[in-house]
Amino acid sequence: MSKITALVESAGQVLTCASDAPDLVGARSDAVVAISGNAIAAIGTPSEIAAAHDLIGAERIDARGGLVMPGFVDCHTHLVFHKSRVEEYAQKVRGRNAAEIRAIGIPVGITATARMMREASKDQLVESATERLRHMLSFGTTTVESKSGYGLNTATEIKMLEVNHLLDQHQPIEVVSTFLGAHEFPDDKSRDAYIAEILEEMIPEVGRRGLAEFNDVYCDDGYYTVEESRTILERGWAHGLDVKIHTDAYSHIGGSTLAAELKAVSADHMNYTAPEEYAALREAGVVSVVMPALDFAVGHSRPFDARSMLDAGMTLALATDMCPGCWLESMPFVIQLACRLYKFSPAEAIRAGTLHAAHALKRGDRIGSLEPGKQADIAIFPYERYEDMAYRLGRGRARLVMKAGKIVFDGRDEVA
């Protein structure tokens, strides 16, 4: 008989999001969640849990008829950046393109953020990213991937990854680091010189110091070619970094095929991915991370075709793409956009933001679902049923959030 340290009870619905759930979310209306230390001990009816476990001294967490589910896993963000690009955004929503915005003296794009980043201290970056993480936590996110890529030189790329590690240590959300030196090309180096810096300086230093788990590259027209991407990703492999790839966002040059060949952990964006590539991605086990909020924020001319990907049996994950061009901290808003704009069902969307997103970070064995033995990362929302998350537009604040069995956000007395 295991000792239970906390019991989440009085839920309207409990979603397990277990891999074998026939409805994709494992919805139950009769369940409580028993926690032992930092892990889920059992999920069952109150009588089943009471008969099989020692509940003496357990903290009783009243879900107040709400929705109990796994904490969201935001598996693609550019969390760490300095200042903002609000002037650029304000011009773009008026219909001006990048060239027109530059002509009126407003810096544009990744290189604009890179210039800001080089002047920022670690303390400044930690402070601003921590504020964003606090908001993410309040929307039920318990794990966040954070990419570098706004440094475009060795010192600043390393600084960004060091900030990720500080964030992971000093606030409750788990922060997963991805190296993305190959995000753009800097203004102050030639293409060949910068690629050489990535290969000979950045990747070896990142690998030596264990600053990232993943190596990412932006493989698209105007960014890194397929062969450049292959070279960079294979160099990362040699230094212990698993493969991720930004691809097919604005063109189709073969990045998804490369992702399948390299058995990438994930391929992200996917707006121009060809249907004939779906099977190869599925069979290679590549998780495709799609981001409806980014399409919404930039007014993308070709939003991804998520429905055909889902129907082809691909594993799709959802993420915010939190960045200066898509300032979004709410995974529930991503669920809402995915359902209305891209024809996900509410169950498909929630599974994509939890279990599938965990697989996109190679963590599906320990987070992303509520199953015995997994980490007790739990979010409670003020909904009677899970479909309300897609239905109540603009809502999404959590009532309570737990990370590894501990309450890390309590909004039970706030207006939900």
Secondary structure as GFF3:
##gff-version 3
##sequence-region A 1 416
A	DSSP	beta_strand	2	3	.	.	.	ID=ss1
A	DSSP	beta_strand	6	9	.	.	.	ID=ss2
A	DSSP	beta_strand	13	15	.	.	.	ID=ss3
A	DSSP	beta_strand	27	28	.	.	.	ID=ss4
A	DSSP	beta_strand	32	36	.	.	.	ID=ss5
A	DSSP	beta_strand	39	44	.	.	.	ID=ss6
A	DSSP	alpha_helix	46	52	.	.	.	ID=ss7
A	DSSP	beta_strand	53	54	.	.	.	ID=ss8
A	DSSP	beta_strand	59	62	.	.	.	ID=ss9
A	DSSP	beta_strand	67	70	.	.	.	ID=ss10
A	DSSP	beta_strand	72	74	.	.	.	ID=ss11
A	DSSP	alpha_helix	86	92	.	.	.	ID=ss12
A	DSSP	alpha_helix	98	103	.	.	.	ID=ss13
A	DSSP	alpha_helix	109	118	.	.	.	ID=ss14
A	DSSP	alpha_helix	122	138	.	.	.	ID=ss15
A	DSSP	beta_strand	141	147	.	.	.	ID=ss16
A	DSSP	alpha_helix	154	170	.	.	.	ID=ss17
A	DSSP	beta_strand	174	182	.	.	.	ID=ss18
A	DSSP	alpha_helix	191	197	.	.	.	ID=ss19
A	DSSP	pi_helix	198	202	.	.	.	ID=ss20
A	DSSP	alpha_helix	203	209	.	.	.	ID=ss21
A	DSSP	beta_strand	214	219	.	.	.	ID=ss22
A	DSSP	alpha_helix	226	238	.	.	.	ID=ss23
A	DSSP	beta_strand	242	247	.	.	.	ID=ss24
A	DSSP	alpha_helix	255	261	.	.	.	ID=ss25
A	DSSP	beta_strand	266	269	.	.	.	ID=ss26
A	DSSP	three_ten_helix	275	277	.	.	.	ID=ss27
A	DSSP	alpha_helix	278	283	.	.	.	ID=ss28
A	DSSP	beta_strand	287	290	.	.	.	ID=ss29
A	DSSP	alpha_helix	292	298	.	.	.	ID=ss30
A	DSSP	alpha_helix	306	311	.	.	.	ID=ss31
A	DSSP	beta_strand	316	318	.	.	.	ID=ss32
A	DSSP	alpha_helix	331	342	.	.	.	ID=ss33
A	DSSP	alpha_helix	346	352	.	.	.	ID=ss34
A	DSSP	alpha_helix	355	359	.	.	.	ID=ss35
A	DSSP	beta_strand	378	381	.	.	.	ID=ss36
A	DSSP	alpha_helix	388	391	.	.	.	ID=ss37
A	DSSP	beta_strand	400	403	.	.	.	ID=ss38
A	DSSP	beta_strand	406	410	.	.	.	ID=ss39
###
